[in-house]
Amino acid sequence: MLFNSLTFVVFFVVVLVLYQFPTPWKLRKGFLLLASYVFYAAWNPPLVLLLWLSTLIDWYCGKWLGRTADPMKRRLLLGASLVSNFGLLAYFKYGEFVLENFTVLMNNMGVPFEPAPWSIILPVGISFYTFQTVTYTFDIYRRQLSPVKSFLDFALYVTFFPQLVAGPIVRASQFLPQCVEPKRVAADQMCWGLLLLTLGMFQKIVVADVLLSKVANDVFGAADRLSTLDAWTGVLAFSGQIFSDFAGYSTCAIGTALCLGFLIPNNFRFPYAAIGFSDFWQRWHITLSSWLRDYLYIPLGGNRRGVVRTYINLMLIMLIGGLWHGAAWTFVVWGGLHGLYLIGERLGKRALGHLAFFQTGLAEILLILLTNFLVCVAWVFFRAESFACAWRLIRSMFGFSGESVKILTTTSIATVLLVYGLIMLAHWIMRHTTHEALVEDTPWWLVSIIWAFMIVAIVIAQGGGDAFIYFQF
């Protein structure tokens, strides 16, 4: 079930109406849990079994961790949670990738090997809910969280439909305390939630799908070498598309949860106004980057074991982050590039950070443009279906394509450049503030006009029902 579909609109209206009935809080939570299972089952009902399995494994591991102080037993219980959760993730998401690479290796060694076709379905959102359930067990193991007493609350935490399939990645310590007291959604909270839901729909349907996706698809799907202008236009289109698509989903999720009385964390903070890559990863997919920091980077030693070890840890985390996004070497290269960017940024600060120029407004603007430029180069490997496609596009972007063809119209190029320019301008204006603060400082009548404009644009656009990009992860 997609947020940008009539089916979801009907589903959400029904859920909102029934959820407001003055029934006991436990019954209302049970209704939300049932609605979440229905939401997930709309894709493939049998895959709900995997949700149940993950829920039961971490519920019991957390429960038994809370009952024992024996270090060996605690390590075994944590290991059971990690192996089972990441084992399922590895099988469903990376099994085909491993099999393909093993086949290539065997054939290159002269050993004929032809496996049966891989026909396992990738459960939607498995990367998200796996990371989410693991945090519960890990936090109990580190004694930062006590096991929750209510199985209903824990099951709702794992399955809560607004952020189930594409995040944000919510931690147990953020969600479970909200399950204790009954929710009564005030009118202003409902209004704000619906406004965020509209904004997210506008980003997805109008900006990502209607204005940018076709150009991105045409450029990345081209079999010929392209002109430099066409190549850069396609890359900028995808850069704007993936932000509008993913930030749009996250905004929809936050707004939907708010209408139900729940707060889930922000996932984006105007990343295309980032000054450097440390800043970028504090603004892009915030819940994933903070998860990698707290559950991998810091346990590996972070920056506490010397400069070389810090750089190794940074590169390792970004490679894992790349592989998390997809079972392909192109995603690993994307993560590796961001690892190099982070290392290069630290080296640059050590060598040049003391210069007065880097404290000026001009330096800030130049660093934002440089960061965005390098982010766009990395997006090529994220989006490309193969290395051949990526290298062909990279050569076209930098004028090394030789004979090239022009596939985009002047109107398409102008539209992409205008939309992407407006996105960057909005990020620049908003980089030190929030949506909430902006709305509070804006006259109610102007907010109403903008809200109405977004609704009309959504209705006119009538999006093609395209799935959100991050569903595949």
VEXNULO-895176 format. One record per residue (C-alpha): residue number from 1; residue in three letters; x, y negated, z negated. Coordinates in pm, whole numbers. Layout:
% residues N
(NUM, ALA, (X, Y, Z))
...
% end
This chain:
% residues 473
(1, MET, (0, 0, 0))
(2, LEU, (151, -330, 112))
(3, PHE, (104, -665, -60))
(4, ASN, (49, -814, 287))
(5, SER, (-252, -595, 365))
(6, LEU, (-628, -619, 326))
(7, THR, (-618, -289, 138))
(8, PHE, (-406, -445, -136))
(9, VAL, (-629, -751, -156))
(10, VAL, (-933, -529, -219))
(11, PHE, (-735, -308, -460))
(12, PHE, (-606, -607, -657))
(13, VAL, (-948, -774, -683))
(14, VAL, (-1098, -451, -816))
(15, VAL, (-813, -410, -1065))
(16, LEU, (-843, -770, -1185))
(17, VAL, (-1220, -744, -1236))
(18, LEU, (-1211, -413, -1423))
(19, TYR, (-906, -518, -1625))
(20, GLN, (-1093, -817, -1768))
(21, PHE, (-1363, -601, -1929))
(22, PRO, (-1355, -634, -2311))
(23, THR, (-1247, -275, -2371))
(24, PRO, (-982, -152, -2620))
(25, TRP, (-625, -245, -2526))
(26, LYS, (-520, 119, -2504))
(27, LEU, (-794, 190, -2254))
(28, ARG, (-696, -113, -2046))
(29, LYS, (-332, 2, -2041))
(30, GLY, (-449, 345, -1932))
(31, PHE, (-645, 184, -1652))
(32, LEU, (-334, -7, -1539))
(33, LEU, (-136, 318, -1540))
(34, LEU, (-401, 491, -1329))
(35, ALA, (-412, 196, -1090))
(36, SER, (-32, 212, -1059))
(37, TYR, (-45, 579, -964))
(38, VAL, (-316, 505, -706))
(39, PHE, (-100, 222, -567))
(40, TYR, (200, 454, -528))
(41, ALA, (-2, 750, -402))
(42, ALA, (-129, 536, -113))
(43, TRP, (202, 616, 62))
(44, ASN, (236, 984, -17))
(45, PRO, (38, 1141, -305))
(46, PRO, (277, 1435, -374))
(47, LEU, (562, 1192, -443))
(48, VAL, (381, 1085, -761))
(49, LEU, (521, 1411, -901))
(50, LEU, (870, 1260, -888))
(51, LEU, (749, 962, -1091))
(52, TRP, (605, 1199, -1349))
(53, LEU, (928, 1399, -1358))
(54, SER, (1144, 1089, -1413))
(55, THR, (900, 965, -1676))
(56, LEU, (903, 1291, -1872))
(57, ILE, (1281, 1336, -1854))
(58, ASP, (1363, 992, -1991))
(59, TRP, (1080, 993, -2243))
(60, TYR, (1210, 1309, -2407))
(61, CYS, (1578, 1217, -2372))
(62, GLY, (1507, 884, -2538))
(63, LYS, (1296, 1045, -2808))
(64, TRP, (1564, 1302, -2896))
(65, LEU, (1840, 1039, -2881))
(66, GLY, (1653, 845, -3147))
(67, ARG, (1643, 1152, -3373))
(68, THR, (2010, 1252, -3371))
(69, ALA, (2330, 1082, -3478))
(70, ASP, (2554, 1365, -3359))
(71, PRO, (2793, 1215, -3097))
(72, MET, (2810, 1535, -2890))
(73, LYS, (2433, 1578, -2876))
(74, ARG, (2390, 1213, -2785))
(75, ARG, (2638, 1242, -2499))
(76, LEU, (2463, 1557, -2376))
(77, LEU, (2122, 1387, -2380))
(78, LEU, (2255, 1082, -2198))
(79, GLY, (2427, 1312, -1948))
(80, ALA, (2101, 1502, -1894))
(81, SER, (1920, 1177, -1815))
(82, LEU, (2191, 1049, -1582))
(83, VAL, (2241, 1378, -1398))
(84, SER, (1871, 1442, -1347))
(85, ASN, (1783, 1088, -1238))
(86, PHE, (2085, 1028, -1017))
(87, GLY, (2068, 1387, -895))
(88, LEU, (1717, 1327, -760))
(89, LEU, (1828, 996, -610))
(90, ALA, (2131, 1158, -449))
(91, TYR, (1930, 1445, -303))
(92, PHE, (1649, 1241, -152))
(93, LYS, (1844, 933, -48))
(94, TYR, (2195, 1058, 27))
(95, GLY, (2147, 1425, 114))
(96, GLU, (2118, 1364, 488))
(97, PHE, (2411, 1119, 480))
(98, VAL, (2636, 1374, 307))
(99, LEU, (2524, 1649, 543))
(100, GLU, (2595, 1437, 853))
(101, ASN, (2943, 1346, 733))
(102, PHE, (3018, 1706, 634))
(103, THR, (2909, 1821, 982))
(104, VAL, (3140, 1567, 1148))
(105, LEU, (3428, 1672, 922))
(106, MET, (3381, 2042, 996))
(107, ASN, (3356, 1987, 1372))
(108, ASN, (3665, 1766, 1373))
(109, MET, (3853, 2045, 1194))
(110, GLY, (3749, 2289, 1466))
(111, VAL, (3489, 2467, 1254))
(112, PRO, (3158, 2490, 1444))
(113, PHE, (2876, 2384, 1214))
(114, GLU, (2521, 2288, 1311))
(115, PRO, (2287, 2241, 1012))
(116, ALA, (1910, 2259, 1029))
(117, PRO, (1739, 1922, 1084))
(118, TRP, (1693, 1723, 763))
(119, SER, (1321, 1675, 703))
(120, ILE, (1309, 1544, 346))
(121, ILE, (1100, 1229, 300))
(122, LEU, (1266, 941, 117))
(123, PRO, (1035, 843, -172))
(124, VAL, (961, 472, -146))
(125, GLY, (1125, 267, -420))
(126, ILE, (1323, 556, -568))
(127, SER, (1637, 340, -607))
(128, PHE, (1441, 84, -808))
(129, TYR, (1255, 309, -1050))
(130, THR, (1562, 531, -1099))
(131, PHE, (1771, 236, -1216))
(132, GLN, (1481, 124, -1432))
(133, THR, (1429, 454, -1616))
(134, VAL, (1802, 505, -1670))
(135, THR, (1829, 170, -1853))
(136, TYR, (1585, 297, -2118))
(137, THR, (1794, 602, -2207))
(138, PHE, (2123, 414, -2178))
(139, ASP, (2008, 133, -2408))
(140, ILE, (1892, 385, -2669))
(141, TYR, (2227, 562, -2642))
(142, ARG, (2407, 232, -2701))
(143, ARG, (2171, 165, -2996))
(144, GLN, (2045, -153, -2834))
(145, LEU, (1690, -19, -2817))
(146, SER, (1472, 209, -3030))
(147, PRO, (1262, 481, -2867))
(148, VAL, (912, 359, -2793))
(149, LYS, (643, 539, -2992))
(150, SER, (372, 527, -2726))
(151, PHE, (408, 756, -2424))
(152, LEU, (140, 548, -2251))
(153, ASP, (352, 233, -2287))
(154, PHE, (659, 408, -2151))
(155, ALA, (471, 560, -1856))
(156, LEU, (329, 216, -1774))
(157, TYR, (681, 67, -1791))
(158, VAL, (809, 319, -1536))
(159, THR, (509, 290, -1305))
(160, PHE, (381, -69, -1334))
(161, PHE, (262, -129, -978))
(162, PRO, (361, -495, -913))
(163, GLN, (734, -413, -920))
(164, LEU, (730, -36, -875))
(165, VAL, (855, 0, -518))
(166, ALA, (1085, -299, -457))
(167, GLY, (1165, -457, -791))
(168, PRO, (1255, -671, -967))
(169, ILE, (1434, -410, -1178))
(170, VAL, (1275, -458, -1520))
(171, ARG, (1449, -337, -1835))
(172, ALA, (1264, -158, -2111))
(173, SER, (1359, -429, -2360))
(174, GLN, (1185, -685, -2136))
(175, PHE, (864, -491, -2070))
(176, LEU, (782, -260, -2361))
(177, PRO, (738, -534, -2626))
(178, GLN, (470, -685, -2401))
(179, CYS, (266, -365, -2431))
(180, VAL, (206, -406, -2804))
(181, GLU, (-46, -690, -2814))
(182, PRO, (-361, -704, -2597))
(183, LYS, (-336, -937, -2299))
(184, ARG, (-579, -1221, -2254))
(185, VAL, (-501, -1406, -1933))
(186, ALA, (-575, -1779, -1960))
(187, ALA, (-710, -1973, -1663))
(188, ASP, (-386, -2166, -1608))
(189, GLN, (-183, -1843, -1618))
(190, MET, (-416, -1679, -1366))
(191, CYS, (-394, -1987, -1143))
(192, TRP, (-14, -1990, -1157))
(193, GLY, (0, -1617, -1081))
(194, LEU, (-226, -1658, -777))
(195, LEU, (-18, -1953, -656))
(196, LEU, (299, -1741, -676))
(197, LEU, (123, -1455, -499))
(198, THR, (26, -1697, -219))
(199, LEU, (379, -1834, -196))
(200, GLY, (521, -1482, -171))
(201, MET, (270, -1389, 101))
(202, PHE, (357, -1706, 292))
(203, GLN, (729, -1626, 277))
(204, LYS, (671, -1270, 398))
(205, ILE, (396, -1309, 658))
(206, VAL, (458, -1654, 803))
(207, VAL, (831, -1712, 763))
(208, ALA, (983, -1362, 773))
(209, ASP, (744, -1179, 1007))
(210, VAL, (609, -1447, 1240))
(211, LEU, (886, -1706, 1269))
(212, LEU, (1207, -1502, 1231))
(213, SER, (1171, -1126, 1274))
(214, LYS, (1132, -1113, 1654))
(215, VAL, (1450, -1309, 1722))
(216, ALA, (1644, -1097, 1471))
(217, ASN, (1512, -775, 1625))
(218, ASP, (1588, -890, 1980))
(219, VAL, (1946, -989, 1900))
(220, PHE, (2034, -686, 1687))
(221, GLY, (1863, -456, 1936))
(222, ALA, (2041, -599, 2241))
(223, ALA, (2257, -352, 2433))
(224, ASP, (2459, -626, 2605))
(225, ARG, (2713, -873, 2476))
(226, LEU, (2540, -1199, 2397))
(227, SER, (2625, -1564, 2422))
(228, THR, (2769, -1715, 2104))
(229, LEU, (2460, -1928, 2050))
(230, ASP, (2223, -1631, 2087))
(231, ALA, (2433, -1417, 1855))
(232, TRP, (2447, -1677, 1579))
(233, THR, (2078, -1754, 1620))
(234, GLY, (1994, -1386, 1569))
(235, VAL, (2215, -1359, 1261))
(236, LEU, (2067, -1675, 1109))
(237, ALA, (1721, -1538, 1187))
(238, PHE, (1798, -1220, 995))
(239, SER, (1957, -1415, 710))
(240, GLY, (1638, -1618, 674))
(241, GLN, (1420, -1312, 731))
(242, ILE, (1573, -1093, 463))
(243, PHE, (1561, -1373, 207))
(244, SER, (1200, -1464, 288))
(245, ASP, (1101, -1096, 296))
(246, PHE, (1265, -987, -28))
(247, ALA, (1214, -1309, -224))
(248, GLY, (857, -1303, -94))
(249, TYR, (803, -954, -238))
(250, SER, (959, -1050, -570))
(251, THR, (743, -1362, -590))
(252, CYS, (433, -1154, -513))
(253, ALA, (532, -907, -784))
(254, ILE, (589, -1180, -1044))
(255, GLY, (259, -1349, -955))
(256, THR, (63, -1022, -960))
(257, ALA, (209, -924, -1298))
(258, LEU, (130, -1270, -1435))
(259, CYS, (-236, -1232, -1336))
(260, LEU, (-237, -919, -1554))
(261, GLY, (-70, -1097, -1844))
(262, PHE, (282, -957, -1801))
(263, LEU, (608, -1144, -1746))
(264, ILE, (874, -986, -1527))
(265, PRO, (1214, -1144, -1457))
(266, ASN, (1294, -1374, -1169))
(267, ASN, (1493, -1208, -892))
(268, PHE, (1605, -1505, -680))
(269, ARG, (1731, -1853, -763))
(270, PHE, (1783, -2027, -428))
(271, PRO, (2090, -1824, -323))
(272, TYR, (2166, -2007, 1))
(273, ALA, (2276, -2308, -206))
(274, ALA, (2536, -2095, -390))
(275, ILE, (2883, -2238, -437))
(276, GLY, (3098, -1929, -402))
(277, PHE, (3016, -1562, -438))
(278, SER, (3002, -1534, -815))
(279, ASP, (2732, -1800, -793))
(280, PHE, (2566, -1618, -502))
(281, TRP, (2530, -1296, -700))
(282, GLN, (2383, -1488, -992))
(283, ARG, (2116, -1610, -752))
(284, TRP, (2054, -1315, -512))
(285, HIS, (1878, -999, -633))
(286, ILE, (1955, -1107, -989))
(287, THR, (1812, -798, -1156))
(288, LEU, (2033, -564, -949))
(289, SER, (2352, -767, -991))
(290, SER, (2296, -797, -1366))
(291, TRP, (2225, -422, -1382))
(292, LEU, (2553, -343, -1204))
(293, ARG, (2735, -584, -1434))
(294, ASP, (2592, -451, -1761))
(295, TYR, (2580, -79, -1684))
(296, LEU, (2886, -34, -1459))
(297, TYR, (3121, -333, -1444))
(298, ILE, (3145, -396, -1820))
(299, PRO, (3169, -25, -1917))
(300, LEU, (3451, 10, -1660))
(301, GLY, (3640, -262, -1843))
(302, GLY, (3512, -569, -1662))
(303, ASN, (3783, -835, -1665))
(304, ARG, (3931, -726, -1997))
(305, ARG, (4207, -499, -1862))
(306, GLY, (4416, -729, -1651))
(307, VAL, (4390, -894, -1313))
(308, VAL, (4449, -587, -1096))
(309, ARG, (4196, -378, -1287))
(310, THR, (3944, -663, -1261))
(311, TYR, (3979, -669, -883))
(312, ILE, (3946, -290, -864))
(313, ASN, (3631, -305, -1077))
(314, LEU, (3483, -581, -862))
(315, MET, (3546, -390, -542))
(316, LEU, (3413, -65, -687))
(317, ILE, (3093, -229, -809))
(318, MET, (3028, -397, -474))
(319, LEU, (3092, -74, -283))
(320, ILE, (2841, 102, -509))
(321, GLY, (2600, -188, -457))
(322, GLY, (2637, -150, -83))
(323, LEU, (2575, 225, -97))
(324, TRP, (2274, 166, -324))
(325, HIS, (2114, -28, -41))
(326, GLY, (2142, 248, 214))
(327, ALA, (2300, 580, 302))
(328, ALA, (2523, 452, 582))
(329, TRP, (2882, 337, 616))
(330, THR, (2762, 0, 744))
(331, PHE, (2616, -70, 399))
(332, VAL, (2945, 31, 239))
(333, VAL, (3127, -219, 463))
(334, TRP, (2874, -486, 366))
(335, GLY, (2943, -418, -2))
(336, GLY, (3318, -407, 62))
(337, LEU, (3307, -748, 230))
(338, HIS, (3135, -895, -73))
(339, GLY, (3397, -731, -292))
(340, LEU, (3668, -900, -86))
(341, TYR, (3481, -1229, -107))
(342, LEU, (3468, -1210, -487))
(343, ILE, (3837, -1123, -510))
(344, GLY, (3930, -1397, -263))
(345, GLU, (3724, -1648, -462))
(346, ARG, (3911, -1564, -782))
(347, LEU, (4247, -1586, -608))
(348, GLY, (4147, -1920, -456))
(349, LYS, (4041, -2061, -793))
(350, ARG, (4370, -1954, -950))
(351, ALA, (4571, -2119, -672))
(352, LEU, (4364, -2428, -587))
(353, GLY, (4101, -2472, -858))
(354, HIS, (4303, -2740, -1037))
(355, LEU, (4292, -2978, -739))
(356, ALA, (4075, -3286, -789))
(357, PHE, (3918, -3244, -444))
(358, PHE, (3725, -2938, -560))
(359, GLN, (3541, -3149, -816))
(360, THR, (3390, -3377, -550))
(361, GLY, (3048, -3365, -387))
(362, LEU, (3206, -3315, -42))
(363, ALA, (3388, -3005, -165))
(364, GLU, (3060, -2871, -306))
(365, ILE, (2887, -2910, 30))
(366, LEU, (3176, -2751, 219))
(367, LEU, (3187, -2457, -24))
(368, ILE, (2813, -2402, 15))
(369, LEU, (2853, -2395, 393))
(370, LEU, (3154, -2161, 372))
(371, THR, (2971, -1927, 137))
(372, ASN, (2670, -1919, 368))
(373, PHE, (2891, -1861, 672))
(374, LEU, (3062, -1559, 514))
(375, VAL, (2732, -1423, 381))
(376, CYS, (2596, -1433, 737))
(377, VAL, (2900, -1244, 869))
(378, ALA, (2838, -973, 610))
(379, TRP, (2466, -958, 701))
(380, VAL, (2568, -831, 1046))
(381, PHE, (2682, -499, 895))
(382, PHE, (2378, -484, 666))
(383, ARG, (2136, -514, 958))
(384, ALA, (2322, -336, 1240))
(385, GLU, (2215, 20, 1317))
(386, SER, (2575, 122, 1393))
(387, PHE, (2931, -5, 1391))
(388, ALA, (2916, -37, 1770))
(389, CYS, (2623, -278, 1736))
(390, ALA, (2796, -469, 1454))
(391, TRP, (3126, -513, 1641))
(392, ARG, (2946, -614, 1961))
(393, LEU, (2760, -883, 1772))
(394, ILE, (3069, -1000, 1578))
(395, ARG, (3261, -1040, 1906))
(396, SER, (2971, -1236, 2052))
(397, MET, (2951, -1463, 1745))
(398, PHE, (3317, -1559, 1773))
(399, GLY, (3331, -1594, 2151))
(400, PHE, (3524, -1273, 2228))
(401, SER, (3248, -1106, 2424))
(402, GLY, (3376, -1179, 2775))
(403, GLU, (3080, -1169, 3009))
(404, SER, (2765, -1228, 2812))
(405, VAL, (2394, -1261, 2866))
(406, LYS, (2141, -1504, 2726))
(407, ILE, (1824, -1344, 2594))
(408, LEU, (1669, -1615, 2375))
(409, THR, (1457, -1904, 2494))
(410, THR, (1529, -2262, 2392))
(411, THR, (1207, -2260, 2189))
(412, SER, (1313, -1950, 1996))
(413, ILE, (1655, -2095, 1919))
(414, ALA, (1508, -2428, 1807))
(415, THR, (1251, -2253, 1587))
(416, VAL, (1512, -2040, 1409))
(417, LEU, (1753, -2330, 1358))
(418, LEU, (1473, -2549, 1221))
(419, VAL, (1336, -2281, 986))
(420, TYR, (1680, -2181, 860))
(421, GLY, (1777, -2545, 814))
(422, LEU, (1462, -2603, 607))
(423, ILE, (1538, -2295, 395))
(424, MET, (1889, -2422, 320))
(425, LEU, (1758, -2772, 249))
(426, ALA, (1496, -2633, 9))
(427, HIS, (1761, -2426, -168))
(428, TRP, (1987, -2730, -197))
(429, ILE, (1708, -2943, -345))
(430, MET, (1594, -2665, -582))
(431, ARG, (1931, -2525, -688))
(432, HIS, (1915, -2686, -1035))
(433, THR, (1543, -2648, -1098))
(434, THR, (1257, -2394, -1079))
(435, HIS, (923, -2352, -906))
(436, GLU, (749, -2415, -1238))
(437, ALA, (929, -2744, -1299))
(438, LEU, (864, -2859, -942))
(439, VAL, (490, -2790, -968))
(440, GLU, (469, -2963, -1305))
(441, ASP, (628, -3276, -1157))
(442, THR, (404, -3275, -848))
(443, PRO, (54, -3434, -846))
(444, TRP, (-222, -3173, -864))
(445, TRP, (-379, -3294, -539))
(446, LEU, (-53, -3244, -347))
(447, VAL, (-8, -2895, -494))
(448, SER, (-365, -2817, -383))
(449, ILE, (-295, -2938, -28))
(450, ILE, (23, -2728, -3))
(451, TRP, (-155, -2425, -148))
(452, ALA, (-439, -2463, 102))
(453, PHE, (-190, -2501, 387))
(454, MET, (-17, -2175, 290))
(455, ILE, (-350, -1989, 275))
(456, VAL, (-455, -2121, 616))
(457, ALA, (-115, -2034, 765))
(458, ILE, (-138, -1680, 625))
(459, VAL, (-486, -1632, 771))
(460, ILE, (-386, -1772, 1110))
(461, ALA, (-64, -1568, 1121))
(462, GLN, (-247, -1244, 1042))
(463, GLY, (81, -1060, 979))
(464, GLY, (131, -734, 1158))
(465, GLY, (137, -536, 835))
(466, ASP, (514, -493, 850))
(467, ALA, (657, -319, 545))
(468, PHE, (888, -520, 325))
(469, ILE, (1253, -459, 421))
(470, TYR, (1353, -346, 73))
(471, PHE, (1095, -65, 68))
(472, GLN, (1354, 150, 246))
(473, PHE, (1589, 116, -50))
% end
